[in-house]
């Protein structure tokens, strides 16, 4: 801390997760971002004309389309761009003619599949899946399928993506479209069975369906509210009339099941107490107004109307 020791480190990992707080409090972090298009073009042109460390001693010219192809292929990484340029030179340079005209076709033949900056355990892994889920939740199918493509092209585990879609189907769509969970589960099983590259089609179908489905988070809000209540209670007691009465002496000795009214004997619904005495009139589920949940809301409203009419 008094300057006796100077620590300088470079890493592709996120130091916020990889370094402890004691070190972080004594360091300054400098984030290095991918290079811009113009910066990469400058680096490539410099390498072509540099006589000491580059190709300046050779007659090498690059077509504008080829320069653009290298920039696209390296995805902001200068090292990838220079390695690609080096490979093209040693592959196509004609020593007899002493000249090389770098074309887009040459770049594509050497590069093959573009490399995407992606790590399956670091920032890109978490940021990309976050962008993907938020795009589906936000009902933007174009953004959702784009981030899906980024993850698949980066080598993300397709089963990880399928699991996150399963969670989203319940958390963000839920009762607005109950079929969403069925479809997401079918997609997850199909991805596990089929594997890549065909799984990309299955994941695309599930992604687009969920992105275009009506949204409701009532399921997660209901269970979180109920869990919070359960954890805060000093005592939990099940009303005797809805307790299990299958034992031959449950009714006579324990009083269980006495007074229970079977809803089907009353046309499918009858008013009676289901919550403990201490939680009467407590509301956990607040129905939404999207998709099929709107029909559920209407059903509950009809039930409450029948309750009011019964009181009169």
WOHUNOR-V38989 format. One record per residue. N is the residue number from 0. PSI is psi as a letter, one per 40 degrees, with the letter a starting at -180 (* if undefined). Layout:
N_PSI / N_PSI
This chain:
0_d / 1_e / 2_e / 3_d / 4_h / 5_h / 6_h / 7_h / 8_i / 9_h / 10_i / 11_e / 12_i / 13_h / 14_d / 15_d / 16_d / 17_d / 18_i / 19_i / 20_d / 21_d / 22_d / 23_d / 24_e / 25_e / 26_i / 27_h / 28_h / 29_h / 30_h / 31_h / 32_i / 33_i / 34_i / 35_i / 36_d / 37_d / 38_d / 39_d / 40_d / 41_d / 42_d / 43_d / 44_d / 45_d / 46_d / 47_d / 48_e / 49_h / 50_e / 51_d / 52_e / 53_a / 54_f / 55_d / 56_e / 57_i / 58_g / 59_h / 60_i / 61_h / 62_i / 63_d / 64_d / 65_d / 66_d / 67_d / 68_d / 69_d / 70_d / 71_d / 72_d / 73_e / 74_f / 75_e / 76_h / 77_d / 78_d / 79_d / 80_d / 81_d / 82_d / 83_d / 84_d / 85_d / 86_d / 87_d / 88_d / 89_e / 90_d / 91_e / 92_h / 93_h / 94_d / 95_d / 96_d / 97_f / 98_i / 99_h / 100_h / 101_h / 102_i / 103_d / 104_d / 105_d / 106_d / 107_d / 108_d / 109_d / 110_d / 111_b / 112_h / 113_i / 114_h / 115_h / 116_h / 117_h / 118_h / 119_e / 120_e / 121_a / 122_d / 123_d / 124_d / 125_d / 126_d / 127_d / 128_d / 129_d / 130_d / 131_d / 132_d / 133_d / 134_d / 135_d / 136_d / 137_e / 138_f / 139_g / 140_d / 141_d / 142_d / 143_d / 144_d / 145_d / 146_d / 147_d / 148_d / 149_d / 150_d / 151_d / 152_d / 153_e / 154_e / 155_i / 156_h / 157_d / 158_d / 159_d / 160_d / 161_d / 162_d / 163_d / 164_d / 165_d / 166_d / 167_d / 168_d / 169_d / 170_d / 171_e / 172_d / 173_b / 174_e / 175_d / 176_g / 177_d / 178_e / 179_d / 180_d / 181_d / 182_d / 183_d / 184_d / 185_d / 186_d / 187_d / 188_d / 189_d / 190_d / 191_d / 192_d / 193_d / 194_i / 195_i / 196_e / 197_d / 198_d / 199_d / 200_d / 201_d / 202_d / 203_d / 204_d / 205_d / 206_d / 207_d / 208_d / 209_d / 210_d / 211_e / 212_i / 213_i / 214_i / 215_h / 216_f / 217_d / 218_d / 219_d / 220_d / 221_d / 222_d / 223_d / 224_d / 225_d / 226_d / 227_d / 228_d / 229_d / 230_d / 231_e / 232_i / 233_d / 234_h / 235_h / 236_h / 237_h / 238_h / 239_d / 240_e / 241_e / 242_i / 243_h / 244_f / 245_d / 246_i / 247_d / 248_e / 249_d / 250_d / 251_d / 252_d / 253_e / 254_e / 255_i / 256_e / 257_h / 258_e / 259_h / 260_h / 261_h / 262_d / 263_e / 264_e / 265_f / 266_e / 267_e / 268_h / 269_h / 270_h / 271_i / 272_h / 273_d / 274_i / 275_i / 276_d / 277_e / 278_e / 279_h / 280_e / 281_h / 282_h / 283_d / 284_h / 285_h / 286_i / 287_a / 288_e / 289_i / 290_a / 291_e / 292_d / 293_d / 294_d / 295_d / 296_d / 297_d / 298_d / 299_d / 300_d / 301_d / 302_d / 303_d / 304_d / 305_d / 306_d / 307_d / 308_d / 309_d / 310_d / 311_*
